[in-house]
Amino acid sequence: MLRAPLLAAARSRRMRKLVEVVPATRSVVSRFVAGSGTPDAARVVRELADDGLRVTLDHLGEDTTDAEQAATTVRAYEELLSALAADGLAFGADVSVKLSAVGQFLPADGEKVALENARKICAAAEAVGATVTLDMEDHTTTDSTLGILRELRTEYPWVGAVLQAYLRRTEQDCRDLSGEGSRVRLCKGAYAEPEEVAFQDKSEVDRSYVRCLKILMQGKGYPMVASHDPRMIAIAEKLAMEADRKADDHEFQMLYGIRPEEQRRIAGDGKTMRVYVPYGDEWYGYFMRRLAERPANLAFFLRGLATRG
């Protein structure tokens, strides 16, 4: 019942101002967001690497409508990748890029600007042995994002995509992206979507997730199972075994700060476990979507307000 209001709040400037002034907010947000700058991100990457975990890093920001702001985001990724390389942490790392943060919605030639900016990030990643995954946003961006993905993969065939199981179209997108060399992160979805394009009931979303997972596991690409749901993880493990997949041809992914013990367990079992690590000042929209996804996250936040406010 709280999901829709929280997702609406994620785009509310007024609500953001209210949340930001609460003294306890930053201390609670730090559970889910690594910090504001590159040094914070690098520190968390080192901590996770010491636990046998891989990372994908997201410099937070979206809905950019200013070309200089988009360029600033590109420079932030270049700085991050350079810092990781200097610390010996870049090889095998991944960065997650929202195309809306690098110019996709600019009023003039937004898709062209986003493509060129994404190319710069891909070049910086390739130079240090890292990879790039294009994050998916709400359904209105899906065709544009997949079109830019196709362009990028002509030069950087390892660029990954994110598909969201709650969208009705996603089974076909999985078929289209299940070929040799394709990297696909499958998640359930975190945006408020209309019924005509997205499943609304949790059980429907779960069934769609399993159908999509079967397509990816039976394909020739590299599935990335993004879920905290123990049932989905168990199903993914079973499907991987049935498809005779090894630890290096698929992986599991979870968000920073959510089920860390399970993350370490999966890695300890010899499987590839990657943690999605967001950082940066534009944390509000990301944080609100995490609250909307799981009631336990909201309860954690409210307890923090009660005890630290």
Salt bridges, closest charged atoms under 4 A:
GLU20 OE2 - ARG16 NE 2.75
GLU47 OE2 - ARG43 NH1 3.50
ASP51 OD2 - ARG264 NH1 3.91
ASP58 OD2 - LYS98 NZ 3.27
GLU62 OE1 - ARG289 NH2 2.90
ASP63 OD2 - ARG11 NH1 2.72
GLU68 OE2 - ARG75 NH2 2.53
ASP94 OD1 - ARG183 NH2 3.17
GLU116 OE2 - ARG119 NH1 2.38
ASP135 OD2 - LYS98 NZ 3.37
ASP135 OD1 - ARG185 NH1 2.77
ASP138 OD2 - ARG11 NH2 3.76
ASP143 OD1 - ARG169 NH1 2.82
GLU155 OE1 - ARG119 NE 3.58
GLU171 OE1 - ARG175 NH2 3.68
GLU171 OE2 - ARG211 NE 2.76
ASP173 OD2 - ARG169 NE 2.72
GLU193 OE1 - HIS139 ND1 2.53
ASP206 OD1 - LYS188 NZ 2.82
ASP206 OD2 - LYS202 NZ 2.81
ASP206 OD2 - ARG231 NH1 3.95
ASP229 OD2 - LYS188 NZ 3.18
GLU237 OE2 - LYS271 NZ 3.58
GLU242 OE2 - LYS238 NZ 2.44
ASP244 OD1 - LYS246 NZ 3.10
ASP249 OD1 - HIS250 ND1 3.22
GLU251 OE2 - ARG274 NE 2.72
GLU262 OE2 - ARG265 NH2 2.74
ASP269 OD2 - ARG265 NH1 2.54
GLU282 OE1 - ARG16 NH1 3.01
GLU293 OE2 - ARG290 NH2 2.80
